[in-house]
Amino acid sequence: MPTRRSVLKATATTLLAAASSAALPDLAFSKAPLKGGQAPGYYRLKVGAYEVTALSDGTVALPLAKLYANTTVDHAEAALAAAFQGAASETSVNAYLVNTGERLVLIDAGTGTFLGPTLGRLVANIQSSGYKPEEIDDVILTHVHTDHSGGLVAEGKRVFANAIVRVNRREAEFWLDPNEEKKATAAVKEQFAQARACLTPYIEAEKFEIFGDDAEVVPGFASLLRAGHTPGHSAIVIESEGQKLMFWGDVTHGDVLQFDEPDVAIAFDVNQEMAVAARKLAFEHAADGAYLVAGAHIAFPGIGHLRRDDTNYGWVPLNYSL
């Protein structure tokens, strides 16, 4: 009497024989095209009762080692290589949207169409995050460099039609002063022209206001003058329910070398000596206060804490969200 095992074995043998004798169909292993692109660039967290949305304007490959000052190219390249960054470091451009429940405030405005195709994604990411540009009440600029103000306009028109643009007084006076423009190098002259292009539509629409040093910008948003990178470069501070976040602007460029070596400046600094002093003060303040900071050119979302280490300071990225 055949066993169950022998029956199964015989059946399997028959099926395999039939399969081997049948013509196999053509299996189409087509080459799927590369998709490119990334997921929408926003990251959300709560600071007390406030909702903060980090927004990516994109990244740009910069030869940071050649742009740093008060160091050598060889040393800077070695430090970047130790952090797995090549000769061209992909550098983030970040902006931040704060919803207090009473008003919607954008900190910095990205690059718009001024600085190439890998940037200029701020508006798309605002929309992906669930907001609309016309809902924004205020745009506060940490400073007027084009990677922070370029996104204010598109084809000469205001992108944030209902927003008031707010800039430190020193900053506005510098970038809108024809005499300062005359003294500038050719490369910086272009930045003056871009500053006018970005700010003028808001000035003409009476949607432009200045604030003083270390002053409240709008309710719930304080400023701290961190001059040097530009004359009116300012950090913007929010606090809610005992939690604090400081938007640093350009205290650092990148998240490697300048934390270990705060004396290292960068070619973009209007006054490198003052920028170094401002960075040291900002580092000390953040490490002592243990509050969150947000950097415009730290790897997205650019939010974290500063800690002291054996050399100088270390960057600790945020590891939680809303």
Phi, psi and chi 1 to 4 in degrees:
 res  aa     phi    psi   chi1   chi2   chi3   chi4
   1 MET       -  124.2 -179.7  176.3 -179.3      -
   2 PRO   -64.0  142.9   23.7  -33.4      -      -
   3 THR   -87.6  166.1   64.5      -      -      -
   4 ARG   -60.4  -38.5  178.9  173.4  178.9  -87.5
   5 ARG   -65.1  -41.6  177.3  173.7  -62.1 -154.0
   6 SER   -67.0  -36.4   64.0      -      -      -
   7 VAL   -63.7  -46.3  171.1      -      -      -
   8 LEU   -62.6  -40.4  -68.9  173.0      -      -
   9 LYS   -64.0  -42.6 -175.7  176.6  179.7  179.9
  10 ALA   -64.9  -41.2      -      -      -      -
  11 THR   -63.2  -44.7  -57.1      -      -      -
  12 ALA   -62.4  -39.9      -      -      -      -
  13 THR   -63.0  -42.4  -58.9      -      -      -
  14 THR   -62.6  -44.7  -58.0      -      -      -
  15 LEU   -64.6  -41.0  -69.7  173.2      -      -
  16 LEU   -64.7  -39.5  -74.4  171.1      -      -
  17 ALA   -63.4  -41.6      -      -      -      -
  18 ALA   -65.1  -40.6      -      -      -      -
  19 ALA   -65.6  -39.2      -      -      -      -
  20 SER   -69.6  -26.9   63.9      -      -      -
  21 SER   -87.4  -16.3   63.5      -      -      -
  22 ALA   -82.0  149.2      -      -      -      -
  23 ALA   -72.1  127.9      -      -      -      -
  24 LEU   -77.1  139.1  -68.6  174.7      -      -
  25 PRO   -70.9  155.8   28.2  -35.2      -      -
  26 ASP   -67.8  122.7  -69.1  -27.9      -      -
  27 LEU   -94.5  117.0  -61.4  177.7      -      -
  28 ALA   -90.2   92.5      -      -      -      -
  29 PHE   -88.5   76.2  -66.5  105.7      -      -
  30 SER   -72.3  152.3   60.2      -      -      -
  31 LYS   -85.9  109.9  -64.4  180.0  179.8  179.6
  32 ALA   -72.4  136.3      -      -      -      -
  33 PRO   -69.3  150.4   25.1  -33.9      -      -
  34 LEU   -65.8  142.5  -60.1  177.1      -      -
  35 LYS   -91.4  -36.8  -63.4  -60.1 -178.0 -175.2
  36 GLY    68.9  173.9      -      -      -      -
  37 GLY    76.5  173.2      -      -      -      -
  38 GLN  -129.5  171.9  -66.2  -73.6   -1.7      -
  39 ALA   -65.9  158.4      -      -      -      -
  40 PRO   -50.6  136.7  -27.1   35.1      -      -
  41 GLY   -92.6   75.1      -      -      -      -
  42 TYR  -141.2  155.9   69.0   91.6      -      -
  43 TYR  -146.9  128.5  180.0   94.7      -      -
  44 ARG  -118.4  141.0 -166.1  161.3  -79.4  150.8
  45 LEU  -149.5  166.3   69.8  151.5      -      -
  46 LYS  -105.3  139.0  -66.9  -67.4  -70.6  -67.3
  47 VAL  -121.4   97.3  177.0      -      -      -
  48 GLY    60.9 -126.7      -      -      -      -
  49 ALA   -86.2   -6.3      -      -      -      -
  50 TYR   -86.9  144.6  -65.1  172.7      -      -
  51 GLU  -101.8  124.8  178.3 -168.5   83.2      -
  52 VAL  -114.2  129.0  176.8      -      -      -
  53 THR  -117.1  113.2  -55.3      -      -      -
  54 ALA   -76.4  136.6      -      -      -      -
  55 LEU  -126.2  130.3  -61.9  160.3      -      -
  56 SER   -91.0  130.2  174.0      -      -      -
  57 ASP   -92.3   -2.3 -168.8   59.7      -      -
  58 GLY   117.2 -170.2      -      -      -      -
  59 THR  -131.1  159.9   64.7      -      -      -
  60 VAL  -138.6  137.6   59.9      -      -      -
  61 ALA   -80.2  116.8      -      -      -      -
  62 LEU  -120.2  140.2  -66.8  178.2      -      -
  63 PRO   -80.5   70.3   30.8  -34.4      -      -
  64 LEU   -55.2  -39.5  -72.9  178.8      -      -
  65 ALA   -58.8  -31.9      -      -      -      -
  66 LYS   -85.1  -15.7  -64.9  179.5 -179.8  179.0
  67 LEU   -93.2  -23.3  -65.7  170.7      -      -
  68 TYR   -68.4  149.0  -74.6  134.8      -      -
  69 ALA  -121.8  166.3      -      -      -      -
  70 ASN    65.0   28.0  -56.8  -23.8      -      -
  71 THR  -156.5 -178.6 -173.6      -      -      -
  72 THR  -108.3  156.0   66.5      -      -      -
  73 VAL   -61.3  -41.1  172.6      -      -      -
  74 ASP   -61.5  -44.4  -73.0  -14.1      -      -
  75 HIS   -65.3  -44.8  174.7   73.4      -      -
  76 ALA   -63.6  -41.6      -      -      -      -
  77 GLU   -63.2  -39.2  -75.3 -179.5  -16.6      -
  78 ALA   -65.6  -42.3      -      -      -      -
  79 ALA   -64.3  -40.9      -      -      -      -
  80 LEU   -69.2  -40.0  -67.7  168.3      -      -
  81 ALA   -63.0  -35.3      -      -      -      -
  82 ALA   -64.5  -21.5      -      -      -      -
  83 ALA  -102.6   18.4      -      -      -      -
  84 PHE    63.8   33.9  -54.2   98.9      -      -
  85 GLN  -111.7  134.4  -65.5 -172.8   25.1      -
  86 GLY   -87.0 -164.2      -      -      -      -
  87 ALA   -62.0  -32.3      -      -      -      -
  88 ALA  -112.1  110.2      -      -      -      -
  89 SER   -90.6  126.9  -62.5      -      -      -
  90 GLU   -69.7  112.6  -75.7  -65.8  -25.1      -
  91 THR  -110.0  126.6  -54.1      -      -      -
  92 SER   -74.8  149.3  -70.0      -      -      -
  93 VAL  -121.6  112.0  176.6      -      -      -
  94 ASN  -114.8  149.2  -53.3  -36.6      -      -
  95 ALA  -133.9  170.0      -      -      -      -
  96 TYR  -141.9  136.0  -59.9   91.2      -      -
  97 LEU  -113.6  126.8 -167.7   59.5      -      -
  98 VAL  -117.6  123.1 -177.8      -      -      -
  99 ASN  -107.8  111.0 -171.2  -22.1      -      -
 100 THR   -87.1   -7.1   69.3      -      -      -
 101 GLY    95.0  -22.2      -      -      -      -
 102 GLU  -110.2  -32.5  -61.3  -66.1  -30.5      -
 103 ARG  -149.6  157.3   64.5 -161.3  -50.0  146.0
 104 LEU  -113.3  118.1 -170.2   59.5      -      -
 105 VAL  -124.0  128.1  179.3      -      -      -
 106 LEU   -99.3  127.6 -178.9   64.8      -      -
 107 ILE   -99.8  109.1  -48.2  -65.9      -      -
 108 ASP    71.3  156.3  -71.8  -26.7      -      -
 109 ALA  -128.3   15.1      -      -      -      -
 110 GLY    69.5 -165.0      -      -      -      -
 111 THR  -104.1  -16.6   63.4      -      -      -
 112 GLY    61.3 -133.8      -      -      -      -
 113 THR  -100.7   10.4   58.5      -      -      -
 114 PHE   -80.3  -29.2  -73.5   92.4      -      -
 115 LEU  -123.2   27.3  -62.3  178.9      -      -
 116 GLY   105.2  167.3      -      -      -      -
 117 PRO   -74.1  -16.0   26.9  -34.9      -      -
 118 THR   -83.8   -5.5   63.6      -      -      -
 119 LEU  -118.3 -172.8  -64.0  167.8      -      -
 120 GLY    82.4   26.2      -      -      -      -
 121 ARG  -102.3    9.6  -60.5  173.4 -178.7  175.0
 122 LEU   -61.1  -50.5 -179.5   66.8      -      -
 123 VAL   -61.9  -42.5  168.9      -      -      -
 124 ALA   -60.1  -38.2      -      -      -      -
 125 ASN   -78.6  -28.2  -75.6  -36.9      -      -
 126 ILE   -60.0  -46.4  -71.9  173.1      -      -
 127 GLN   -67.2  -40.2  -66.8  168.2  -27.0      -
 128 SER   -62.7  -31.1  -66.4      -      -      -
 129 SER   -78.1   -5.1   77.0      -      -      -
 130 GLY   104.4    2.1      -      -      -      -
 131 TYR  -110.2  170.6  -70.5  105.5      -      -
 132 LYS  -125.5  144.8  -60.9  175.7 -177.5  177.7
 133 PRO   -55.3  -35.3  -27.1   35.6      -      -
 134 GLU   -73.1  -10.9   59.3  -91.4   25.7      -
 135 GLU   -82.1  -13.1  -66.5  177.3  -48.6      -
 136 ILE   -77.0  128.8  -66.3  172.4      -      -
 137 ASP   -86.0  -37.9  -61.4  -61.6      -      -
 138 ASP  -141.7  144.8  -53.4  -85.2      -      -
 139 VAL  -119.3  114.7 -179.5      -      -      -
 140 ILE  -101.7  124.3  -56.5  173.8      -      -
 141 LEU   -96.7  129.0  -58.9 -176.5      -      -
 142 THR   -66.4  -31.5   58.6      -      -      -
 143 HIS  -168.9  177.7   61.7  -62.5      -      -
 144 VAL  -102.6    2.8  178.7      -      -      -
 145 HIS   -48.5  149.6  -86.8  159.3      -      -
 146 THR   -62.0  -28.1  -48.2      -      -      -
 147 ASP   -76.0    0.0   53.5  -33.7      -      -
 148 HIS  -118.8  -19.6  -61.6 -103.6      -      -
 149 SER  -118.6  -13.1   63.6      -      -      -
 150 GLY   -59.9  -30.4      -      -      -      -
 151 GLY   -78.2    1.1      -      -      -      -
 152 LEU   -68.5  -26.0  -70.7  172.8      -      -
 153 VAL  -129.2  155.0  -65.2      -      -      -
 154 ALA  -141.2  120.8      -      -      -      -
 155 GLU    53.3   40.3  -62.3 -179.6  -13.9      -
 156 GLY    79.2    2.6      -      -      -      -
 157 LYS  -113.2  155.5  -63.5 -178.4  179.5  179.9
 158 ARG   -67.7  128.4  -70.7  175.3  -69.1  135.9
 159 VAL   -77.8  -36.6  168.7      -      -      -
 160 PHE  -105.7   81.6  -53.4  102.2      -      -
 161 ALA   -61.9  -28.5      -      -      -      -
 162 ASN  -106.2    6.1  -62.0  -48.6      -      -
 163 ALA   -95.3  148.7      -      -      -      -
 164 ILE   -96.6  128.1  -64.2  174.6      -      -
 165 VAL   -87.7  130.6  172.4      -      -      -
 166 ARG  -124.1  129.2  -57.8  179.1 -176.2  -85.9
 167 VAL  -138.1  144.2  179.6      -      -      -
 168 ASN   -58.3  143.4  174.2  -84.2      -      -
 169 ARG   -57.4  -47.4  175.9 -176.6   55.2   80.5
 170 ARG   -58.2  -39.7  -62.1  171.5 -172.0 -100.4
 171 GLU   -65.3  -47.8 -168.8   73.6    0.7      -
 172 ALA   -63.4  -43.3      -      -      -      -
 173 GLU   -64.3  -37.7  -70.7  175.5   -7.8      -
 174 PHE   -66.5  -52.8  177.5   77.1      -      -
 175 TRP   -75.9  -17.5  -69.4  107.8      -      -
 176 LEU  -104.6   11.4  -63.6  173.6      -      -
 177 ASP   -97.4  114.0 -174.8  -13.7      -      -
 178 PRO   -59.9  -32.4  -21.5   32.0      -      -
 179 ASN   -67.3  -38.8  -67.6  -38.7      -      -
 180 GLU   -65.1  -38.2  -67.9  -69.9  -10.0      -
 181 GLU   -64.0  -39.0 -176.7  174.1   -0.8      -
 182 LYS   -63.0  -33.4  -72.1  177.2 -175.4  176.5
 183 LYS   -79.3  -14.3  -65.6 -174.3  -70.0 -175.6
 184 ALA   -76.5  157.3      -      -      -      -
 185 THR   -69.8  168.1   63.1      -      -      -
 186 ALA   -59.0  -41.7      -      -      -      -
 187 ALA   -64.8  -39.8      -      -      -      -
 188 VAL   -75.8  -29.9  179.1      -      -      -
 189 LYS   -56.0  -39.3  -84.9 -174.0 -176.1   -7.8
 190 GLU   -61.4  -37.6 -177.1  179.6   11.0      -
 191 GLN   -65.4  -36.2  -65.1  175.7    4.9      -
 192 PHE   -63.0  -44.1  -83.9   91.3      -      -
 193 ALA   -63.1  -40.7      -      -      -      -
 194 GLN   -66.9  -38.5  -68.9  168.4  -15.8      -
 195 ALA   -60.2  -44.3      -      -      -      -
 196 ARG   -62.3  -43.7  -76.7 -163.0  -48.5  -85.8
 197 ALA   -61.3  -35.5      -      -      -      -
 198 CYS   -81.9  -35.8  -64.6      -      -      -
 199 LEU   -90.1  -32.1  -61.9 -179.6      -      -
 200 THR   -57.6  -43.2  -62.1      -      -      -
 201 PRO   -59.1  -31.8  -26.9   37.3      -      -
 202 TYR   -78.5  -36.8  -68.2   86.5      -      -
 203 ILE   -62.7  -46.5  -65.0  170.9      -      -
 204 GLU   -65.3  -29.9  -68.5  177.2  -14.9      -
 205 ALA   -87.7    5.3      -      -      -      -
 206 GLU    56.9   41.2  -62.2 -176.9  -13.4      -
 207 LYS  -119.7   36.6  -67.6  -80.1 -169.3  177.7
 208 PHE  -136.0  127.2 -178.2   80.3      -      -
 209 GLU  -138.6  150.6  -65.2 -171.4    8.7      -
 210 ILE  -109.1  157.1   59.7  174.6      -      -
 211 PHE  -128.6  158.6   56.6   87.2      -      -
 212 GLY   -84.3  177.0      -      -      -      -
 213 ASP   -65.8  135.6  -60.0  -15.4      -      -
 214 ASP    53.3   38.3  -55.5  -34.2      -      -
 215 ALA  -110.7  160.5      -      -      -      -
 216 GLU   -71.7  131.4 -177.0  179.2   64.7      -
 217 VAL   -87.2  -55.0 -175.5      -      -      -
 218 VAL  -140.2  164.9  -66.3      -      -      -
 219 PRO   -53.0  125.5  -30.3   37.8      -      -
 220 GLY    92.6   -3.9      -      -      -      -
 221 PHE  -128.3  106.7  -66.9   76.8      -      -
 222 ALA   -94.5  165.2      -      -      -      -
 223 SER  -129.5  150.7   70.1      -      -      -
 224 LEU  -129.4  120.6  -77.3  175.4      -      -
 225 LEU   -65.6  125.3 -177.2   65.4      -      -
 226 ARG  -128.4   58.5  -67.4  -76.6 -174.2 -105.4
 227 ALA   -67.9  152.6      -      -      -      -
 228 GLY   139.9  -59.0      -      -      -      -
 229 HIS   -56.9  -45.2  179.9   61.5      -      -
 230 THR  -138.7  166.6   60.0      -      -      -
 231 PRO   -62.2  -30.4  -27.6   37.0      -      -
 232 GLY  -118.0   18.9      -      -      -      -
 233 HIS   -52.0  126.2 -179.6  -90.6      -      -
 234 SER  -134.6  139.9  -62.4      -      -      -
 235 ALA   -84.7  147.7      -      -      -      -
 236 ILE  -115.5  133.9  -53.3  -59.5      -      -
 237 VAL  -122.7  133.3 -172.4      -      -      -
 238 ILE  -121.5  147.8   59.0  171.0      -      -
 239 GLU  -140.7  137.3  -65.3 -170.8   63.2      -
 240 SER  -155.1  129.0  174.8      -      -      -
 241 GLU    51.6   42.3  -63.1  179.2   -9.7      -
 242 GLY    80.9    1.7      -      -      -      -
 243 GLN  -108.3  149.8  -63.0 -177.9   33.9      -
 244 LYS  -137.9  140.7  179.0  176.5  178.4  177.6
 245 LEU  -137.9  129.4  171.3   58.3      -      -
 246 MET  -112.6  122.7 -176.6  176.3  -67.2      -
 247 PHE   -86.2  112.2  -58.0   96.0      -      -
 248 TRP   -81.1  -20.2 -109.1   -3.7      -      -
 249 GLY    63.9 -127.1      -      -      -      -
 250 ASP  -107.5   43.0  -75.9   10.0      -      -
 251 VAL   -59.7  -36.5  165.3      -      -      -
 252 THR  -131.1  158.0   67.2      -      -      -
 253 HIS  -122.0  110.7  -70.9   76.5      -      -
 254 GLY    89.1  173.5      -      -      -      -
 255 ASP  -127.1   32.1   42.8    7.8      -      -
 256 VAL  -124.6  -79.2  179.5      -      -      -
 257 LEU   -66.1  -46.3 -173.9   59.8      -      -
 258 GLN   -71.2  -17.4  -71.3  178.5  -51.3      -
 259 PHE   -72.5  -41.6  -72.4  101.3      -      -
 260 ASP   -76.5  -29.0  -81.3  -29.0      -      -
 261 GLU  -133.8   80.2  -58.3  177.8   44.6      -
 262 PRO   -62.4  -18.2  -20.7   31.5      -      -
 263 ASP   -72.5  -13.0  -75.4  -47.0      -      -
 264 VAL   -74.2  121.7  172.0      -      -      -
 265 ALA   -99.8 -173.8      -      -      -      -
 266 ILE  -140.5  155.4 -162.4  163.7      -      -
 267 ALA   -59.3  -23.9      -      -      -      -
 268 PHE   -76.0  -11.9  -53.0  130.2      -      -
 269 ASP   -69.2  130.0  -66.4  -27.5      -      -
 270 VAL   -68.7  -40.3  171.5      -      -      -
 271 ASN  -132.5  101.6 -175.6  -44.6      -      -
 272 GLN   -66.4  -38.5  -68.2 -177.5   -8.0      -
 273 GLU   -62.6  -44.9 -176.2  177.0  -10.7      -
 274 MET   -67.5  -36.1  -71.7 -179.6   64.7      -
 275 ALA   -64.6  -39.2      -      -      -      -
 276 VAL   -64.0  -44.6  166.3      -      -      -
 277 ALA   -62.7  -41.3      -      -      -      -
 278 ALA   -64.6  -38.8      -      -      -      -
 279 ARG   -65.1  -44.7  178.2  164.0   38.4  -99.7
 280 LYS   -61.4  -41.9  -70.1 -179.8  175.7  179.4
 281 LEU   -65.2  -42.8 -179.7   60.7      -      -
 282 ALA   -64.0  -41.9      -      -      -      -
 283 PHE   -61.8  -48.4  -77.2    3.7      -      -
 284 GLU   -61.5  -44.0 -179.6  179.3    5.7      -
 285 HIS   -62.6  -44.5 -161.7  -94.6      -      -
 286 ALA   -70.1  -39.7      -      -      -      -
 287 ALA   -67.4  -41.7      -      -      -      -
 288 ASP   -67.5  -40.0  -72.5  -15.7      -      -
 289 GLY   -82.2  -18.4      -      -      -      -
 290 ALA    56.0   28.3      -      -      -      -
 291 TYR   -94.8  167.0   50.8   76.2      -      -
 292 LEU   -73.0  144.5  -77.4  169.8      -      -
 293 VAL  -126.9  155.6  -63.8      -      -      -
 294 ALA  -130.7  124.5      -      -      -      -
 295 GLY  -111.1  138.0      -      -      -      -
 296 ALA   -68.6  -24.0      -      -      -      -
 297 HIS  -127.7   31.0  -58.5  -55.8      -      -
 298 ILE  -100.7  146.2  -62.7  173.4      -      -
 299 ALA   -47.4  129.0      -      -      -      -
 300 PHE   -51.9  137.7 -177.1   78.3      -      -
 301 PRO   -83.8    2.3   30.8  -35.7      -      -
 302 GLY    73.9   19.4      -      -      -      -
 303 ILE  -114.2  135.5  -58.3  174.4      -      -
 304 GLY  -178.3 -161.4      -      -      -      -
 305 HIS  -120.5  161.9  -70.3   90.8      -      -
 306 LEU  -109.7  133.3 -143.2   66.1      -      -
 307 ARG  -125.2  151.0   60.9  168.2  172.6   78.8
 308 ARG   -81.7  141.8  -73.3 -174.0  174.7   84.4
 309 ASP  -130.7 -165.5   59.7   24.3      -      -
 310 ASP   -67.8  -24.7  -67.7  -22.7      -      -
 311 THR   -99.6  -64.1   53.5      -      -      -
 312 ASN  -144.3  -87.2 -104.2  -61.0      -      -
 313 TYR  -134.7  160.8  -63.7   91.6      -      -
 314 GLY  -133.5  146.8      -      -      -      -
 315 TRP   -93.4  128.8  173.8 -109.9      -      -
 316 VAL  -118.0  103.4 -177.2      -      -      -
 317 PRO   -63.6  148.6  -18.4   30.9      -      -
 318 LEU   -61.2  137.7 -174.1   69.2      -      -
 319 ASN  -122.3   25.0   62.1    1.1      -      -
 320 TYR  -147.9  164.1   64.0   89.0      -      -
 321 SER  -141.8 -169.5   60.2      -      -      -
 322 LEU   -61.7      - -179.3   62.4      -      -
